């Protein structure tokens, strides 16, 4: 690695954040607030088109814009590819070092141990295939961060959905045969800064919360931490009946020394604290 004191991304940088209106984008804006930021939500940059920055050239691009509706991608594969693959190509075209976020869905989920960076991808869904293609679209000067089960105090995510349903219903059916690492966006954003400032080599990095659980375990923990009296009825993936196939095992771990994140329950508590303020 380069000397940390001379690495060009160590000092104040001009940082562009795509997808700044989403849950990860907002967390990145907060984590990189000491930099000269250009935060672009979808209204300011639809990533399916080339960006128009005029005289502002970024030193670093954090590409958080993505198509994340896994089931709708099965019905509209071209739309998903336009955002996830074409959008990454457009982000890379800016010519700056790039952080591109990928997914546990690049794997088929059949492995019985955690997935490492060297494991062979085999996506089962359109969404997973577009995220794998986006990794190649990021180019050679990119940190590709694979993560899983993102949640935060804003946006559409499992925690916010469970809080709403738990307040409305006595029982919620939740899948119990998929296992992953629920990852708090605030922790992921901080780890992104750590990875870049540490002059880590370009390439694929697995960055996900410590610990793992099923969606049903996660839901029960949400209700417990939030003090909601709601039961979890455990169902199988087949019983739940989602359109797109999901990996049964989404646990990601790093063999390359990626930044380590706190346990997912710590992230959950921090998220709930932010929601209560």
C-alpha positions in Angstrom: 0.0 0.0 0.0 1.0 3.6 -0.5 2.2 5.7 2.4 -1.0 6.9 4.1 0.4 10.4 4.5 0.9 10.8 0.8 -2.1 9.0 -0.6 -4.1 11.4 -2.7 -7.4 10.4 -1.1 -6.2 11.1 2.4 -6.7 14.8 2.4 -9.9 16.8 1.6 -11.4 15.5 -1.6 -14.0 16.4 -4.1 -16.4 13.6 -3.7 -19.4 12.8 -5.9 -22.2 10.7 -4.4 -24.7 9.2 -6.8 -28.0 8.0 -5.4 -27.7 10.5 -2.6 -31.4 10.4 -1.8 -31.3 6.7 -0.9 -30.6 5.1 2.4 -26.9 4.3 1.6 -26.4 7.6 -0.2 -27.6 9.6 2.8 -25.2 7.7 5.0 -22.3 8.3 2.7 -23.1 12.0 2.6 -22.9 12.0 6.4 -19.7 9.9 6.6 -17.9 12.1 4.0 -19.2 15.4 5.3 -15.7 16.8 5.8 -15.0 16.6 2.1 -16.1 18.8 -0.7 -19.3 17.0 -1.6 -21.5 16.9 -4.7 -24.5 14.8 -3.6 -26.8 13.9 -6.5 -30.1 12.3 -6.0 -32.1 10.9 -8.9 -33.7 14.3 -9.7 -30.2 15.7 -10.2 -28.7 12.7 -12.0 -30.5 9.8 -13.5 -27.6 7.5 -13.8 -28.9 5.9 -17.0 -27.7 9.0 -18.7 -24.2 10.4 -18.8 -23.5 13.0 -16.1 -23.1 16.7 -16.9 -20.7 18.2 -14.4 -19.3 21.1 -16.4 -16.1 22.3 -14.6 -16.4 20.2 -11.5 -14.2 17.1 -11.6 -14.4 14.6 -8.7 -11.4 13.0 -7.0 -13.6 10.2 -5.9 -17.0 8.8 -6.9 -19.2 6.9 -4.5 -21.8 5.2 -6.7 -24.7 4.3 -4.5 -27.4 4.7 -7.1 -28.9 1.3 -8.0 -32.0 -0.6 -9.0 -32.8 -2.6 -5.8 -36.3 -3.9 -6.5 -35.4 -7.6 -6.8 -38.8 -8.9 -7.9 -39.5 -6.1 -10.3 -36.2 -6.8 -12.0 -37.6 -10.1 -13.1 -40.4 -8.3 -15.0 -38.1 -5.5 -16.3 -34.6 -6.9 -16.9 -33.7 -4.1 -19.3 -34.7 -1.5 -16.8 -32.6 -3.1 -14.1 -29.6 -3.4 -16.4 -29.9 0.2 -17.5 -29.6 1.4 -13.9 -27.2 -1.2 -12.5 -24.9 -1.8 -15.4 -25.3 1.3 -17.5 -25.4 3.5 -14.4 -22.1 2.0 -13.3 -20.5 2.6 -16.7 -21.6 6.2 -16.5 -20.2 6.6 -13.0 -16.9 5.1 -14.2 -16.8 7.4 -17.2 -16.1 10.3 -14.8 -12.5 9.0 -14.7 -12.1 9.3 -10.9 -11.4 6.4 -8.5 -14.8 4.7 -8.0 -16.5 2.9 -5.2 -19.2 0.7 -6.6 -21.6 -1.3 -4.3 -22.5 -4.8 -5.2 -24.5 -7.5 -3.6 -24.7 -11.0 -1.9 -27.1 -11.8 -4.8 -24.2 -12.4 -7.1 -24.0 -15.8 -5.4 -26.5 -18.7 -5.6 -26.5 -19.3 -1.9 -25.8 -23.0 -1.9 -22.5 -22.8 -0.1 -22.7 -23.9 3.5 -20.0 -21.5 4.8 -19.6 -17.7 4.3 -18.9 -16.4 0.9 -15.4 -15.0 0.4 -14.1 -12.6 -2.3 -12.5 -15.5 -4.2 -15.7 -17.6 -4.4 -17.2 -18.0 -7.9 -20.3 -15.9 -8.5 -23.4 -17.6 -9.8 -26.4 -15.3 -9.6 -29.9 -16.9 -9.8 -31.9 -13.7 -10.3 -32.0 -10.9 -12.9 -31.0 -8.5 -10.1 -28.1 -10.6 -9.1 -26.9 -10.9 -12.7 -27.1 -7.1 -13.2 -25.1 -6.5 -10.1 -22.4 -9.0 -11.2 -22.3 -7.3 -14.6 -21.9 -3.9 -12.8 -18.8 -5.2 -11.2 -17.1 -5.5 -14.6 -18.6 -2.1 -15.6 -16.9 -0.4 -12.7 -13.5 -0.8 -14.4 -10.0 -1.3 -13.1 -9.8 1.8 -10.9 -12.6 0.8 -8.5 -13.3 -0.6 -5.1 -16.2 -3.0 -5.5 -17.9 -3.5 -2.1 -20.2 -6.4 -1.9 -22.6 -6.1 1.1 -25.9 -7.5 2.2 -29.3 -6.8 3.7 -28.9 -3.1 4.1 -31.0 -1.1 6.5 -31.1 2.4 7.9 -33.3 5.1 9.4 -34.4 6.3 6.0 -35.7 4.8 2.8 -37.4 1.5 2.1 -35.9 -1.4 4.1 -36.8 -4.4 6.2 -36.4 -2.6 9.6 -38.8 0.2 8.7 -41.3 -2.3 7.1 -41.2 -4.5 10.3 -41.7 -1.5 12.5 -44.8 -0.5 10.5 -46.2 -4.0 10.4 -45.4 -4.7 14.0 -47.4 -1.6 15.1 -50.4 -2.6 12.9 -50.6 -6.4 13.3 -50.3 -9.1 16.0 -48.4 -11.5 13.8 -46.2 -11.2 10.7 -45.0 -14.0 8.4 -41.3 -13.9 7.8 -38.9 -16.1 5.9 -36.8 -18.4 8.1 -34.7 -20.3 5.6 -32.5 -17.4 4.3 -29.5 -16.4 6.3 -27.4 -13.3 6.0 -25.7 -10.3 7.6 -28.1 -7.3 8.2 -25.8 -4.4 7.6 -26.4 -0.9 8.9 -25.8 1.8 6.3 -24.0 4.0 8.7 -21.5 1.3 9.5 -21.0 0.5 5.8 -20.4 4.2 5.0 -17.8 4.6 7.7 -16.1 1.4 6.5 -16.1 2.8 2.9 -14.2 5.8 4.1 -11.8 3.6 6.0 -11.2 1.4 3.0 -10.5 4.3 0.7 -8.3 6.3 3.1 -6.3 3.2 3.9 -5.3 3.0 0.3 -6.6 -0.5 -0.1 -6.0 -2.0 -3.5 -8.7 -1.8 -6.1 -10.9 -4.8 -6.5 -13.6 -6.8 -4.8 -14.1 -6.4 -1.0 -16.8 -8.1 1.2 -18.0 -5.7 3.8 -21.0 -6.8 5.9 -22.0 -6.7 9.6 -20.5 -9.1 12.1 -22.9 -12.0 13.0 -25.6 -13.5 10.9 -29.2 -14.5 11.3 -32.4 -15.4 9.3 -35.0 -12.8 8.3 -37.3 -14.3 11.0 -34.5 -13.9 13.6 -34.0 -10.3 12.5 -37.7 -9.5 12.7 -37.9 -10.9 16.2 -34.9 -8.8 17.3 -36.5 -5.7 15.7 -39.7 -6.2 17.7 -37.8 -7.0 20.9 -35.6 -3.9 20.6 -38.5 -1.6 19.7 -40.8 -3.0 22.4 -43.5 -4.2 19.9 -45.8 -7.0 20.9 -45.9 -8.8 17.6 -45.3 -12.5 16.9 -43.2 -13.8 14.0 -44.7 -16.7 12.1 -41.8 -18.5 10.4 -42.3 -19.5 6.8 -40.2 -21.0 4.0 -39.1 -19.1 1.0 -41.5 -21.2 -1.1 -44.4 -20.4 1.2 -43.6 -16.7 1.0 -43.8 -16.9 -2.8 -41.5 -14.1 -4.0 -41.1 -13.8 -7.7 -37.3 -13.8 -7.8 -35.2 -16.5 -6.3 -33.1 -15.6 -3.2 -29.9 -17.1 -2.0 -30.4 -19.3 1.1 -27.0 -18.3 2.3 -26.0 -14.6 2.0 -23.3 -14.5 4.7 -20.3 -12.5 3.4 -16.8 -12.5 5.0 -13.5 -11.1 3.8 -10.3 -13.1 3.3 -8.5 -9.8 2.3 -8.7 -7.9 5.5 -11.6 -5.6 4.7 -12.8 -3.2 7.5 -14.7 -5.1 10.1 -18.2 -3.8 11.0 -19.9 -4.0 14.4 -22.5 -6.8 15.0 -25.8 -6.4 13.2 -27.6 -5.9 16.6 -25.4 -2.9 17.3 -26.4 -1.5 13.9 -30.1 -2.2 14.7 -29.9 -0.4 18.0 -28.2 2.6 16.4 -30.8 2.7 13.7 -33.7 2.6 16.2 -32.1 5.4 18.1 -31.9 7.5 15.0 -35.5 6.7 14.2 -36.7 7.8 17.7 -35.0 11.2 17.6 
